[in-house]
Amino acid sequence: MSLWYGFCNLLPFEMLHWTFMRNALLALLLMGPLFGLLSTMIVTGRMSFFSDALGHSAFTGIAIGAICGMAAPTWAAVGFSVAFALLFSWVRSRSNQAADTLIGVFSSSAVALGIFVATLGGGSFTKYNQYLIGDVLSVSPGEIGVLALTLLAVLVFWGFFANRLTLTAIHPQLASSRGIPVGLSQTLFTVAIAVVVTLSISSVGLLILNSLLVLPAAAARNVARNLRQYHICSVVFALAAGIGGLTVSYYLGCSAGAAISLLLALVFVITFCLRKKRA
């Protein structure tokens, strides 16, 4: 962290004089590629509602961890979200129900269970508001370290499975005929989403987390001409919105997560107009 702080000292930006802003910026620089890469497969695989359901399951895990007296309920949330993702993958592989129907079942169940656990015994729901809204300005160096390790793991995973995941999402029968383990690839991807969603929920908030997992790739699809451009544009849009949203939140005193989401929505509108113009 000392190297990062030293680098920030060289930059002529007022907001980087504060340690919490330096931490927030570094966290967003790590989350940008995470959101950007995962967003491409979420949009391609039509799993946008599933990422939202995982956010609800993460909240349930946090509530369970808090009830159990855990000092760091986020880790309970990680475990619960991974179990949730694995259970969804298992049910999906053995059911003839449409994916959106199963997602609705799991999402509504997770929300109900989370509220039930959070209010069990007359407990107050207000103490969980921080997870609904999020606050990237309170991110700690330890959390940044976890994000860095997660990004490294996702990059390694992407290097091995990106092409397989794309083919699986577009044409699972063709992928299976070419010897690609479709079920395993989808399961690993859902677990990756679960981990990233859970680790990010306290920074950007449950209410807008799903938009950050959908908008980068949705905007990238408007202008990308091939798969490589699609991935690069998605990551660039996520990074630019993260930096821009943090800057806006500093000068206007608003939520950084909301500002990032709105900037991504603006990017989508702009790229949509460019797409229509190009067409």
Summary of the structure (lengths in Angstrom):
residues: 279
radius of gyration: 18.9
end to end distance: 46.6
largest distance: 58.7
contacts: 950
relative contact order: 0.16
helix: 85%
strand: 0%
